[in-house]
Amino acid sequence: MTQSRWSAVRDNQVSDDVDRLLLSVPEWFGRPESNAEYVDDARTMETWTVRSDVGEVVGVGTAMMRAVAADVRARGAQLLQVKTLGASSPDPNYDLTRHFYEKMGFLPLEETDL
């Protein structure tokens, strides 16, 4: 078995890939109205993706975070920030999200009332 090479790249216009990946993990992204916003944003906003050695957009989770972190470190970044709902949110899915980011080495910094 051969192992795929992963590369983090800045992409534009990846809405179809975003839609496909969101649909592959409904337990995390099960809100159609939110997913529609993510897909719409991917049509216009700069987006980081992880691509396989054949150019397919892949990766939600650990592999993607590792690839992006390595890429931005190589470009001289010393800090990487993610934003999600804070601990005051009663949504148990965000507990899982925060746990994932903590597992990746992120620390809680601030919680705003947006």
Summary of the structure (lengths in Angstrom):
residues: 114
radius of gyration: 15.0
end to end distance: 47.7
largest distance: 48.9
contacts: 234
relative contact order: 0.15
helix: 39%
strand: 11%
